[in-house]
Structures are given as C-alpha cells and as structure tokens.
C-alpha cells in the first residue's frame, strides 16, 4: 500500500535560480549581473564584461528582455532581497549589503517602488 505524505514546504534550490537566454552575449551579461549583485555594478560594467559597446548591450536588453540593463540589475537585486527576506532572519542592513544597496534606506525605497510594500511588510506577510 502506498502512503503519500504532503510536503511541509518547498525550498527553491540555487540551481532553480537561473535565467536562460537564446543569445550568448545576453546570457553572459545576465550571468555577470547575477554574480555581481552585491557590488556597485552599472550598465557600463556589464558592457565591459561582455566586450560589447554600451549601445549594443542596451539594444540587446531592450529587444530581448524589454527592459534596460539598469532595470534588470535592479530587478535582480529586488528578487534576491525577496529571497533573503523569505529564507533568512537577516537584518535589512545585511540584506542591503548582500544585494548591492549601500544603505538599508536605499533598499527600502527601491523595494517599495518595485513591490508596493516595505521589505518588513513583505517579510511579515510571507509564510
């Protein structure tokens, strides 16, 4: 006889935290962004890492992703902050540092613009 036991929760593994791209330079750029989120990176840094002119990189992001390089960096920072808020009890100062924001106040402001909630409110509403 088979006994099914429902899971208590689902935990996202790091291997599920990937993004695919059909363009090799775009994939390289996205990898660079993900690997350097804690650093103060800019679109120019991504362009240098991919050895593409900034305008070419901007056009690639706009046409393939529908957003700018800077918008993608911010989007990835907010997603990582959400993961840290959900999966850890770290303070906002630590999460800000791990996601490339120089101060917790900058994280709070960007997070509120992106989600409509403060990080603390978002964390308290998650199971």
C-alpha positions in Angstrom: 0.0 0.0 0.0 1.3 3.5 -0.9 1.2 6.2 1.7 1.5 9.8 0.4 2.8 12.4 2.8 2.3 16.1 1.7 5.4 18.3 1.9 5.7 20.9 4.7 7.1 23.4 2.3 9.0 23.9 -0.9 12.5 25.3 -0.9 14.0 26.8 -4.1 17.5 25.5 -4.7 20.2 27.7 -6.2 20.0 25.6 -9.4 16.4 26.9 -9.9 17.6 30.5 -9.7 18.7 30.7 -13.3 17.6 32.6 -16.3 18.1 31.3 -19.8 18.8 33.4 -22.9 18.9 32.4 -26.5 21.7 35.0 -27.3 25.2 34.1 -25.9 26.2 37.6 -25.1 22.9 38.2 -23.3 23.4 35.1 -21.3 26.9 36.2 -20.4 25.6 39.6 -19.4 22.8 38.1 -17.2 25.3 35.8 -15.6 27.6 38.7 -14.8 24.7 40.6 -13.2 23.7 37.7 -11.1 27.3 37.0 -9.9 28.0 40.7 -9.1 24.7 41.9 -7.5 26.4 42.7 -4.2 28.8 45.0 -5.9 28.0 48.6 -7.2 27.7 47.5 -10.8 26.4 49.6 -13.6 25.4 49.0 -17.2 29.0 50.1 -18.3 30.4 47.3 -16.1 28.2 44.8 -17.8 29.1 46.1 -21.2 32.8 45.8 -20.4 32.4 42.3 -19.1 30.7 41.2 -22.3 33.0 43.2 -24.5 30.1 44.8 -26.2 29.6 48.5 -26.9 27.2 50.0 -24.4 24.7 50.9 -27.1 24.7 47.3 -28.5 24.2 46.0 -25.0 21.3 48.4 -24.4 19.6 47.4 -27.6 20.1 43.7 -26.8 18.4 44.1 -23.5 15.6 46.3 -24.9 14.8 43.9 -27.7 15.3 40.6 -25.9 14.1 41.4 -22.4 12.0 44.6 -22.9 13.9 46.5 -20.2 17.2 48.3 -19.8 20.4 46.9 -18.3 19.9 49.1 -15.2 16.3 47.9 -14.8 17.5 44.3 -15.0 20.1 44.9 -12.3 17.5 46.5 -10.1 15.0 43.7 -10.8 17.6 41.0 -9.9 18.5 42.9 -6.7 14.9 43.1 -5.6 14.4 39.4 -6.4 17.4 38.4 -4.3 16.3 40.7 -1.5 12.9 38.9 -1.6 14.6 35.5 -1.4 16.7 36.6 1.6 13.7 38.2 3.3 11.8 34.9 2.9 14.6 32.5 3.7 16.6 34.2 6.4 16.2 36.3 9.5 18.9 38.7 8.4 18.6 42.4 9.2 17.8 44.8 6.4 21.3 46.3 6.7 22.8 42.9 5.9 20.3 42.2 3.1 21.0 45.6 1.6 24.8 44.9 1.6 24.3 41.5 0.0 22.1 42.9 -2.8 24.2 45.9 -3.8 22.4 48.7 -1.9 24.8 50.9 0.1 22.2 51.6 2.8 19.1 49.9 4.1 17.1 53.1 3.3 18.0 52.7 -0.4 16.8 49.1 -0.3 13.6 50.1 1.4 12.9 52.8 -1.2 13.7 50.6 -4.2 11.8 47.7 -2.7 8.7 49.8 -2.1 8.8 51.2 -5.6 9.1 47.7 -7.1 6.6 45.8 -4.9 4.4 48.4 -3.3 5.5 47.3 0.2 8.4 47.8 2.5 10.7 44.8 3.0 9.5 44.4 6.6 5.8 44.3 5.5 6.6 41.9 2.6 8.5 39.6 5.0 5.7 39.6 7.6 3.2 38.5 5.0 5.2 35.5 3.8 4.6 32.1 5.3 
